Amino acid sequence: MDKADSDNKQRRLVEFKEGCRYGKFGKTKAYELIAQERIRAYKMGGKTLIDLDSIDEYHAVLPRVESRGMVVSSEVV
């Protein structure tokens, strides 16, 4: 997607609280991520709106949890 396409793409903006719910994080973490520019937020009057696409991008780069190969016994005691 080139810059012209991304400029014309409609943003999926939601109010702050809904963005936190969507991202599965609290308001402190949301403000941290905004300050680190890992998610995008915009002001509209007195409201802070969060870009849901930026949350999807943030989730996409989170590290995967690796299994340690732990075996759970299926033995019934």
C-alpha positions as CSV (number, residue, x, y, z in Angstrom):
1,M,0.0,0.0,0.0
2,D,1.5,3.4,-1.0
3,K,1.3,6.6,0.9
4,A,-1.7,7.9,-1.1
5,D,-3.7,4.7,-0.2
6,S,-2.8,4.9,3.5
7,D,-3.8,8.6,3.6
8,N,-7.2,7.8,2.1
9,K,-7.8,4.8,4.4
10,Q,-10.5,5.5,7.0
11,R,-9.2,5.2,10.5
12,R,-10.9,2.9,13.0
13,L,-11.0,5.3,16.0
14,V,-12.7,4.6,19.3
15,E,-12.9,6.3,22.6
16,F,-10.1,5.7,25.0
17,K,-12.0,3.3,27.3
18,E,-13.1,1.2,24.4
19,G,-9.6,1.1,22.9
20,C,-8.3,-0.2,26.3
21,R,-11.0,-2.9,26.3
22,Y,-10.2,-3.9,22.7
23,G,-6.4,-4.0,23.4
24,K,-6.9,-5.9,26.7
25,F,-4.8,-3.4,28.7
26,G,-5.5,-0.8,31.3
27,K,-5.4,3.0,31.0
28,T,-1.8,3.2,32.5
29,K,-0.5,0.8,29.9
30,A,-2.4,2.6,27.2
31,Y,-0.8,5.9,28.1
32,E,2.6,4.1,28.2
33,L,2.1,2.7,24.7
34,I,1.0,6.1,23.4
35,A,4.1,7.8,24.9
36,Q,6.3,5.1,23.3
37,E,4.5,5.7,20.0
38,R,3.6,2.0,19.9
39,I,-0.1,2.8,19.5
40,R,-1.7,5.9,17.9
41,A,-4.1,8.3,19.7
42,Y,-5.8,11.5,18.6
43,K,-7.5,14.3,20.4
44,M,-11.0,15.4,19.4
45,G,-12.1,18.2,21.7
46,G,-11.7,16.8,25.3
47,K,-11.7,13.2,24.2
48,T,-8.8,10.9,23.4
49,L,-9.5,8.5,20.6
50,I,-7.4,5.4,20.0
51,D,-6.6,3.9,16.5
52,L,-7.6,0.2,16.6
53,D,-5.4,-0.6,13.6
54,S,-2.4,0.6,15.7
55,I,-3.5,-1.8,18.5
56,D,-3.6,-4.7,16.0
57,E,-0.1,-3.7,14.8
58,Y,1.1,-3.7,18.4
59,H,-0.4,-7.1,19.1
60,A,1.2,-8.5,15.8
61,V,4.7,-7.8,17.0
62,L,4.4,-9.2,20.5
63,P,6.8,-12.0,21.2
64,R,5.4,-15.5,21.1
65,V,5.5,-17.6,24.3
66,E,7.6,-20.7,23.7
67,S,6.8,-24.0,25.3
68,R,9.4,-25.5,27.6
69,G,8.4,-29.0,26.6
70,M,6.8,-29.7,30.0
71,V,4.9,-33.0,30.0
72,V,1.9,-33.4,32.3
73,S,1.3,-36.9,33.5
74,S,-2.1,-38.3,32.6
75,E,-1.9,-40.8,35.4
76,V,-4.9,-41.0,37.7
77,V,-4.2,-41.3,41.4
